[in-house]
């Protein structure tokens, strides 16, 4: 999927790098990440959901990928030792009541020059997207956690915005791109200093 390729490209991975995907799900991004880090690199997938991780493990076993490690853990407190070269999270930060500590943990894993990238969905403000926003709203109401007294869509948008703000706060160079008629947003940031940042 083009947006997965773009998310991977935003990490600026080199052969031999180590990349961690938070909330790896079924492992859909693993082929793109493996291609970017090459045969000497390493991909680590973190997910809390047993069923998703089982499917990812089946994919890894079927393909014989010995450079991929899957870890069942909470992505807000990843049991991964740094430094790593990159962290990717797709459609994850909107699930956290407060995503800022997770972003801090992920940035703390990065070595200098390491990158974090967040790919998320949200309502589009483009005129052509009006009817599609209704479908998005229904999907979010059914699938996403909400905050007390706040609509699930607004809650999701607040959480994603807070995560993006934290990336911009913690990282040096940052960037943002929109895709899919404005429904998908990709926020990335690069850590320019070590742990004292």
BELVEN-V891257 format. One record per residue. N is the residue number from 0. PSI is psi in whole degrees, 0 to 359 (999 if undefined). Layout:
N;PSI, N;PSI
//
This chain:
0;133, 1;324, 2;328, 3;321, 4;317, 5;318, 6;316, 7;316, 8;326, 9;343, 10;348, 11;47, 12;149, 13;157, 14;135, 15;354, 16;163, 17;127, 18;139, 19;129, 20;118, 21;126, 22;54, 23;345, 24;228, 25;3, 26;22, 27;329, 28;347, 29;317, 30;320, 31;318, 32;317, 33;318, 34;321, 35;323, 36;348, 37;182, 38;341, 39;359, 40;181, 41;140, 42;128, 43;125, 44;129, 45;129, 46;147, 47;339, 48;117, 49;314, 50;316, 51;315, 52;325, 53;316, 54;320, 55;318, 56;322, 57;319, 58;314, 59;316, 60;316, 61;321, 62;348, 63;35, 64;100, 65;359, 66;15, 67;127, 68;135, 69;135, 70;127, 71;111, 72;166, 73;122, 74;343, 75;341, 76;67, 77;133, 78;57, 79;134, 80;134, 81;181, 82;151, 83;168, 84;336, 85;153, 86;131, 87;138, 88;118, 89;122, 90;41, 91;314, 92;336, 93;349, 94;343, 95;130, 96;320, 97;102, 98;349, 99;315, 100;326, 101;315, 102;318, 103;316, 104;320, 105;316, 106;323, 107;334, 108;335, 109;142, 110;169, 111;132, 112;353, 113;154, 114;149, 115;142, 116;135, 117;121, 118;124, 119;160, 120;153, 121;170, 122;148, 123;142, 124;8, 125;142, 126;321, 127;345, 128;357, 129;303, 130;326, 131;334, 132;327, 133;317, 134;320, 135;317, 136;316, 137;319, 138;314, 139;319, 140;324, 141;332, 142;336, 143;147, 144;148, 145;168, 146;149, 147;126, 148;4, 149;139, 150;148, 151;324, 152;313, 153;322, 154;313, 155;313, 156;322, 157;318, 158;316, 159;316, 160;320, 161;320, 162;316, 163;317, 164;320, 165;323, 166;316, 167;328, 168;318, 169;343, 170;159, 171;259, 172;138, 173;166, 174;160, 175;136, 176;150, 177;149, 178;173, 179;54, 180;32, 181;4, 182;336, 183;136, 184;137, 185;112, 186;130, 187;159, 188;153, 189;131, 190;122, 191;349, 192;178, 193;200, 194;340, 195;351, 196;999
//
